[in-house]
Amino acid sequence: MRIVIAALIVLVLGLQYRLWVSDGGMREVWRLREEVSSQQAENEKLKERNRTLVAEVQDLKQGKTAIEERARTDLGMIGNNESFYQVMSQSTAKGKTAAAGQK
C-alpha cells in the first residue's frame, strides 16, 4: 500500500512540476496573457491614429481650408493679398549680419 501511495505522490509532484515550471506551463500562460494585453493596448493606439488619419483625409478631400492650412505650414506658401514677415531672434540676426560682412 505504501508503494502505491509513494507512486501517486511522485506522479502528482511530476504533474505539478510540468504545470508550473516546464514549457507550456503556467509561466508561459502568464507571459502570453501579458503579451496579448500589451498588443491590445498597441492596437488601440493604432486604431486611434487611423481614425485621425481618416478624418484628415476626409477633410483634405472635402474642404479647401485644410488644403490651405497644409500649404501654409508644410510648404510655406502665402495667399493673395497677404504679407510675409519673418521674425528673427537677436542672436540669429547678429550671426547673419556677421556672415554677410565676411563675404
Secondary structure, 3 states (H helix, E strand, C coil): CHHHHHHHHHHHHHHHHHHHCCCCCHHHHHHHHHHHHHHHHHHHHHHHHHHHHHHHHHHHHHCHHHHHHHHHHHHCCCCCCCCCCCCCCHHHHHHHHHHHHHC
